[in-house]
Amino acid sequence: MTSGFQLVCFSAVLFSTAGVFTKGVAVDAWSIIFWRGLVAALFALVLLLLRGELAREIRQFRGPAIWATLLMASGTAAFVPAFKLTTMANVALIYAAAPFLAALLGWIFLRERPSITIFAGSLAALAGVVLIFGGTSTQGDLLGNILAGWMTVVMAGITLIYRRWPETPTTLPGAASAILLSPIVAGFGTPGTIALSEFLILIGFGISFAIAFILLSAGAKQLPPAETALISALETPLAVIWGILFFSERPTAHTLIGGVLIMIAVFGSYGRQWQIRRRLARPT
């Protein structure tokens, strides 16, 4: 039986390839969103049908699920163009600050006071993001960073929704957000005129994203939240590595220093929580 650790690791590897798929095709960002979304939505709906869970998720599709759907749609509309405008390192590292923003939002709206470790990590991650923005060299970089920042805010908001209303379905909002975006982005892009080779790549993008989400959901059920967050953080350095290997990207000094701060925050904060949980779980 595959362990939760392995499932989350595999999901992190798949999620880290988002920039590779996006930058690996010449087609515009809107067409990428269109085809990736439709494929992922179809995959998710078929999976729900096979599992017999579609009716249940439809019944649970209420206010919080609608908000989650809208946030997912706006986040996707920002995330994919961000990769086209700036480096994979910038997008991945800014996005890595999402758990800390979620913790701060949880403190504000849910009165869940974060630990000292998480609070310190949040400050370090914020400093890292500020450094990355400070190293912006072109208008395209700046816009890409802003879009990545919005995706980070969106993910923190989605985390807050599922924290406050844990009964909210997870798969159907993702499919609904893709379906909602499709007619909108089709008007901005040219999804019907892309080459067959690039179309196949986008199909792979949609399937890999859906599989990554399924693996993460399954693995998270077997692990404590801190351990899930820690393992998922592997996505960030992997994305930076793929950018260097496949596209010869060279992160700026600001990005490297800011990235180090963010990764110290992630592994320091969640690694500490994981160690505490492991220590408490040991038999005396």
Secondary structure, 3 states (H helix, E strand, C coil): CCCHHHHHHHHHHHHCCHHHHHHCCCCCHHHHHHHHHHHHHHHHHHHHHHHCCHHHHHHCCCHHHHHHHHHHHHHHHHHHHHHHHCCHHHHHHHHCCHHHHHHHHHHHHCCCCCCHHHHHHHHHHHHHHHHHHHCCCCHHHHHHHHHHHHHHHHHHHHHHHHHHCCCCCCHHHHHHHHHHHHHHHHCCCCHHHCCHHHHHHHHHHHHHHHHHHHHHHHHHCCCCHHHHHHHHCCHHHHHHHHHHHHHCCCCCHHHHHHHHHHHHHHHHHHHHHHHHHHHHHCCC
